Amino acid sequence: MTSSPPRVESSPPRDGYRHELYPYRTGEEFLEGTVGFIREALDGGEAVVVAVPESKASLLRAEVPDDRAVQYVDTSPLAHHPGRLIGAWQEWIKEYTAQGRPVRGIGESPWAEARSRSEVEELRYHEWLLNRAFADGPAWWLLCPYDLAGEHAAVEPMARCHPEIRADGRTTSSTDFDPRAPFDFVPLTHPCDPYDEFAYSSGDLPALRDKISACAELLGLRGHRLRELHLAATEVAANSIRHGGGQGVLRTWAENRRLVCEFRDAGYISDPLVGRSRPAHTQMGGRGLWLVHQLCDLVEIRSTPQAGTTIRLHTELPTDPSS
């Protein structure tokens, strides 16, 4: 057991969403900030959603057990599916706000489980997108622990994703955060050689699926996972034809035990949150990209009015190609 953590000197309460970065280096520092945050919430009658990797949840449970006011969620299964995290948070918070209860969250993305630079970058993008996803409510407070001892740790890029930073028991505004600035993407990696390329337009979707099948089967990807990739690829290519100038270019290659399918077209996706949350029954549009996020292991989307849109679909390859 740890000693009672000190009270945190926070910035004045305000309406709306609060998003706070908490850099730490040791397990003791992790507990000091998070346990104090939870106890402060419980003293105020608030519920807490703790969404962290299981290794961190076990530390916290020893100090603050599960109960009706504290819900633990393991984020490790979402390490390789960052595009699903926004929707997950929306569902977790909705459960409590529907009851009219104030809520806080502790969210540590599963950085240690990330297996590539692409996954790390998409996890950081998720942190930035949270500010947009909850800009219009509901009002709640999210503390994001961030392990500075991690392999990919760097404070400045994360500070650009968080309006506030907690350090030395105090919460201050992040001078690196600019709500008007676009996300500072790291450039996409170059396709691995050899890669196949196929230009498509109206009427070419069957041939596009055949191209993907030929590459997938050489790599041992078959069965339901290939069918899921076909469905996702058809959705993306159809969007190219419908909204991206009537045509696009497919590239396929193998990278880090994954099949990567890249789609390029002249279209522009103006809403960076499209596909990140479950569409409402009455919603028009956005369902296709939401489905793509559910079917693929990793989805990378880069879109500007000048350069058009690039979407990469990553699908894990089987460990045993013969299976």
C-alpha positions as CSV (number, residue, x, y, z in Angstrom):
1,M,0.0,0.0,0.0
2,T,1.2,3.5,-0.7
3,S,0.7,6.5,1.7
4,S,-2.1,8.9,1.1
5,P,-1.2,11.0,-2.0
6,P,-1.1,14.8,-1.6
7,R,-4.0,16.9,-2.8
8,V,-3.6,18.2,-6.3
9,E,-3.6,21.9,-6.8
10,S,-5.8,22.1,-9.9
11,S,-6.8,24.9,-12.2
12,P,-10.2,26.4,-11.5
13,P,-13.2,24.2,-12.4
14,R,-14.9,25.0,-15.7
15,D,-17.7,23.6,-17.8
16,G,-16.9,21.3,-20.7
17,Y,-14.2,18.7,-21.3
18,R,-10.8,18.8,-19.5
19,H,-7.9,16.9,-21.0
20,E,-4.8,16.7,-18.8
21,L,-1.4,15.0,-19.5
22,Y,0.4,13.4,-16.5
23,P,4.0,12.5,-17.3
24,Y,5.6,10.1,-14.8
25,R,8.7,7.9,-14.6
26,T,8.1,5.3,-11.9
27,G,5.3,3.2,-10.5
28,E,5.3,5.3,-7.4
29,E,4.8,8.5,-9.4
30,F,2.0,6.8,-11.4
31,L,0.1,5.9,-8.3
32,E,0.7,9.2,-6.6
33,G,-1.0,11.1,-9.4
34,T,-3.8,8.6,-10.3
35,V,-4.8,7.6,-6.8
36,G,-5.1,11.2,-5.7
37,F,-7.2,12.0,-8.8
38,I,-9.6,9.0,-8.1
39,R,-10.0,9.8,-4.4
40,E,-10.6,13.5,-5.1
41,A,-13.3,12.4,-7.6
42,L,-15.0,10.0,-5.1
43,D,-14.9,12.7,-2.4
44,G,-16.9,14.9,-4.7
45,G,-19.4,12.2,-5.6
46,E,-18.1,11.6,-9.1
47,A,-17.7,8.3,-10.9
48,V,-14.4,7.3,-12.4
49,V,-13.6,5.3,-15.6
50,V,-10.1,3.9,-15.4
51,A,-9.0,2.8,-18.9
52,V,-5.4,1.6,-18.7
53,P,-3.4,-1.5,-19.6
54,E,-4.0,-4.3,-17.2
55,S,-0.5,-4.1,-15.7
56,K,-1.4,-0.5,-14.5
57,A,-4.9,-1.5,-13.4
58,S,-3.5,-4.1,-11.1
59,L,-1.4,-1.4,-9.3
60,L,-4.5,0.8,-8.9
61,R,-6.8,-1.9,-7.8
62,A,-4.6,-2.6,-4.8
63,E,-5.2,1.0,-3.7
64,V,-8.8,1.6,-5.0
65,P,-10.8,-1.6,-5.6
66,D,-13.6,-1.9,-8.2
67,D,-16.9,-0.7,-7.0
68,R,-20.0,1.0,-8.4
69,A,-18.2,4.3,-8.7
70,V,-14.9,3.0,-10.1
71,Q,-14.9,1.1,-13.4
72,Y,-11.7,-0.5,-14.7
73,V,-11.3,-1.1,-18.4
74,D,-8.3,-2.8,-20.0
75,T,-7.0,-0.8,-23.0
76,S,-4.5,-3.5,-24.1
77,P,-6.8,-5.2,-26.6
78,L,-7.1,-1.8,-28.4
79,A,-3.4,-1.2,-28.7
80,H,-3.5,-2.3,-32.3
81,H,-6.8,-0.7,-33.1
82,P,-6.4,3.0,-32.1
83,G,-9.3,4.0,-34.4
84,R,-11.7,2.3,-32.1
85,L,-10.7,4.2,-28.9
86,I,-12.8,7.3,-29.4
87,G,-15.9,5.3,-29.8
88,A,-15.0,3.2,-26.7
89,W,-14.6,6.4,-24.6
90,Q,-17.9,7.8,-25.9
91,E,-19.7,4.6,-24.7
92,W,-17.9,4.5,-21.3
93,I,-18.8,8.2,-20.6
94,K,-22.3,7.9,-21.9
95,E,-23.1,5.2,-19.3
96,Y,-22.5,7.6,-16.5
97,T,-23.7,10.9,-17.9
98,A,-27.0,9.3,-18.8
99,Q,-27.4,8.8,-15.1
100,G,-26.8,12.5,-14.5
101,R,-23.6,11.7,-12.6
102,P,-20.4,13.7,-12.8
103,V,-17.6,11.6,-14.2
104,R,-13.8,11.6,-14.5
105,G,-11.6,9.3,-16.5
106,I,-8.0,8.0,-16.4
107,G,-6.8,7.0,-19.8
108,E,-3.4,5.6,-20.5
109,S,-3.0,4.5,-24.1
110,P,-1.3,1.1,-24.4
111,W,2.0,2.5,-25.7
112,A,4.1,-0.5,-24.6
113,E,2.0,-2.8,-26.7
114,A,2.5,-0.8,-29.9
115,R,4.5,-2.8,-32.4
116,S,5.3,-0.2,-35.0
117,R,5.8,3.5,-35.5
118,S,2.5,3.6,-37.3
119,E,0.7,2.3,-34.2
120,V,2.5,4.8,-32.0
121,E,1.5,7.7,-34.3
122,E,-2.1,6.6,-34.4
123,L,-2.2,6.4,-30.6
124,R,-0.9,10.0,-30.4
125,Y,-3.4,11.1,-33.0
126,H,-6.1,9.6,-30.9
127,E,-5.0,11.8,-28.0
128,W,-5.3,14.8,-30.2
129,L,-8.7,13.8,-31.6
130,L,-10.2,13.4,-28.1
131,N,-10.2,17.2,-27.8
132,R,-12.5,17.4,-30.9
133,A,-14.6,14.4,-30.0
134,F,-15.7,15.9,-26.7
135,A,-15.5,19.6,-27.6
136,D,-19.3,20.0,-27.5
137,G,-19.9,17.9,-24.4
138,P,-20.5,16.2,-22.1
139,A,-18.6,17.9,-19.3
140,W,-16.0,15.5,-17.9
141,W,-12.3,15.4,-16.9
142,L,-9.7,13.0,-18.4
143,L,-6.3,12.5,-16.9
144,C,-3.8,10.8,-19.2
145,P,-0.8,9.2,-17.5
146,Y,2.2,9.0,-19.8
147,D,5.3,6.8,-18.9
148,L,8.5,8.8,-19.7
149,A,10.5,5.6,-19.4
150,G,8.7,4.1,-22.4
151,E,10.5,3.3,-25.6
152,H,8.7,5.9,-27.6
153,A,8.3,8.5,-24.9
154,A,8.6,12.2,-25.8
155,V,6.8,14.9,-23.8
156,E,6.6,17.7,-26.4
157,P,4.5,15.8,-29.0
158,M,2.1,14.7,-26.3
159,A,1.9,18.2,-24.8
160,R,0.7,19.4,-28.2
161,C,-2.3,17.0,-27.7
162,H,-3.3,18.1,-24.2
163,P,-4.6,21.5,-23.0
164,E,-3.3,20.9,-19.5
165,I,-0.3,19.2,-17.9
166,R,0.1,17.9,-14.3
167,A,3.5,18.1,-12.7
168,D,4.8,18.4,-9.1
169,G,1.3,18.2,-7.8
170,R,0.1,21.2,-9.9
171,T,-2.0,21.5,-13.0
172,T,-1.1,24.2,-15.5
173,S,-1.9,25.1,-19.0
174,S,0.1,23.4,-21.8
175,T,2.0,26.2,-23.7
176,D,2.5,23.7,-26.6
177,F,-1.2,23.1,-27.1
178,D,-2.9,25.2,-29.8
179,P,-6.5,24.3,-30.4
180,R,-6.4,26.0,-33.8
181,A,-3.3,24.1,-35.1
182,P,-3.7,21.0,-37.3
183,F,-2.2,17.7,-36.1
184,D,1.5,17.4,-36.8
185,F,1.5,14.1,-38.6
186,V,4.8,12.2,-39.0
187,P,5.0,11.4,-42.8
188,L,3.8,8.0,-43.8
189,T,6.5,5.4,-44.3
190,H,7.4,4.5,-47.9
191,P,5.8,1.3,-49.3
192,C,8.0,-1.7,-48.8
193,D,9.5,-3.2,-52.0
194,P,8.2,-5.1,-53.8
195,Y,4.7,-3.6,-54.0
196,D,1.9,-4.0,-56.5
197,E,0.0,-1.1,-58.0
198,F,-3.4,-1.0,-59.6
199,A,-5.3,2.0,-60.9
200,Y,-9.1,1.6,-60.5
201,S,-12.2,3.4,-61.5
202,S,-15.9,2.6,-62.0
203,G,-16.5,-1.1,-62.8
204,D,-13.0,-2.2,-61.4
205,L,-14.0,-3.3,-57.9
206,P,-14.1,-7.0,-58.8
207,A,-10.6,-6.7,-60.3
208,L,-9.4,-4.8,-57.3
209,R,-10.6,-7.6,-54.9
210,D,-8.8,-10.1,-57.2
211,K,-5.5,-8.1,-56.9
212,I,-5.8,-8.1,-53.1
213,S,-6.6,-11.8,-53.0
214,A,-3.6,-12.6,-55.1
215,C,-1.3,-10.8,-52.7
216,A,-3.1,-12.0,-49.6
217,E,-2.9,-15.7,-50.6
218,L,0.8,-15.5,-51.2
219,L,1.2,-14.3,-47.6
220,G,-1.2,-16.9,-46.2
221,L,-4.1,-14.6,-45.5
222,R,-7.3,-16.5,-46.3
223,G,-10.8,-17.3,-44.9
224,H,-12.8,-14.8,-42.9
225,R,-10.0,-12.3,-42.5
226,L,-9.6,-12.0,-46.2
227,R,-13.3,-11.6,-46.6
228,E,-13.2,-8.8,-44.0
229,L,-10.4,-7.1,-45.9
230,H,-12.3,-7.4,-49.1
231,L,-15.3,-5.7,-47.5
232,A,-13.2,-2.9,-46.1
233,A,-11.2,-2.4,-49.3
234,T,-14.4,-2.3,-51.4
235,E,-15.8,0.4,-49.1
236,V,-12.7,2.6,-49.4
237,A,-12.4,2.1,-53.2
238,A,-16.1,2.8,-53.7
239,N,-15.6,6.1,-51.8
240,S,-12.7,7.0,-54.1
241,I,-15.0,6.5,-57.1
242,R,-17.9,8.3,-55.5
243,H,-16.1,11.2,-53.8
244,G,-12.4,11.1,-54.9
245,G,-12.7,12.1,-58.6
246,G,-14.0,8.8,-59.9
247,Q,-10.7,6.9,-59.7
248,G,-7.9,5.9,-57.4
249,V,-4.7,3.9,-57.1
250,L,-4.3,0.7,-55.0
251,R,-0.9,-0.4,-53.7
252,T,-0.3,-3.6,-51.7
253,W,2.7,-4.8,-49.8
254,A,3.8,-6.8,-46.8
255,E,5.3,-5.0,-43.7
256,N,5.9,-6.1,-40.1
257,R,3.8,-9.3,-40.5
258,R,0.9,-7.3,-42.0
259,L,-0.6,-6.9,-45.4
260,V,-1.0,-3.2,-46.2
261,C,-3.5,-2.0,-48.7
262,E,-3.0,1.7,-49.6
263,F,-5.7,3.7,-51.5
264,R,-4.9,7.1,-53.0
265,D,-7.4,9.5,-54.7
266,A,-8.0,13.2,-55.2
267,G,-10.8,13.5,-52.7
268,Y,-10.7,15.3,-49.3
269,I,-12.1,14.1,-46.0
270,S,-12.8,17.3,-44.0
271,D,-13.9,15.7,-40.7
272,P,-11.0,13.9,-39.0
273,L,-13.4,12.1,-36.7
274,V,-15.3,10.4,-39.5
275,G,-15.5,6.6,-38.8
276,R,-14.2,6.9,-35.2
277,S,-17.5,6.5,-33.4
278,R,-20.5,4.3,-34.0
279,P,-23.0,6.0,-36.3
280,A,-26.4,6.8,-35.0
281,H,-29.3,5.1,-36.7
282,T,-30.4,8.5,-38.1
283,Q,-26.9,9.5,-39.3
284,M,-26.3,10.1,-42.9
285,G,-22.9,9.0,-44.1
286,G,-19.8,8.0,-42.1
287,R,-20.9,4.3,-41.7
288,G,-18.4,3.0,-44.3
289,L,-15.3,4.2,-42.5
290,W,-16.6,3.2,-39.2
291,L,-17.0,-0.4,-40.6
292,V,-13.4,-0.2,-42.0
293,H,-12.1,0.6,-38.5
294,Q,-13.9,-2.5,-37.2
295,L,-12.7,-4.8,-39.9
296,C,-9.0,-3.8,-40.1
297,D,-6.3,-4.0,-37.5
298,L,-4.9,-0.5,-38.1
299,V,-6.3,2.3,-40.4
300,E,-4.2,5.4,-41.3
301,I,-5.9,8.3,-43.0
302,R,-4.2,11.4,-44.4
303,S,-6.2,13.9,-46.2
304,T,-5.7,17.5,-47.4
305,P,-7.4,19.6,-50.0
306,Q,-4.0,20.0,-51.8
307,A,-2.7,16.4,-51.8
308,G,-6.0,14.4,-51.7
309,T,-6.5,11.4,-49.5
310,T,-4.4,8.4,-48.7
311,I,-5.9,5.5,-46.6
312,R,-3.9,2.5,-45.5
313,L,-5.5,-0.6,-44.2
314,H,-3.3,-3.0,-42.2
315,T,-4.3,-6.6,-41.7
316,E,-2.4,-9.0,-39.4
317,L,-1.0,-12.0,-41.2
318,P,-1.4,-15.5,-39.7
319,T,1.5,-16.8,-37.7
320,D,1.2,-20.1,-39.6
321,P,0.7,-19.3,-43.3
322,S,-0.7,-22.8,-43.9
323,S,-3.6,-22.3,-41.5
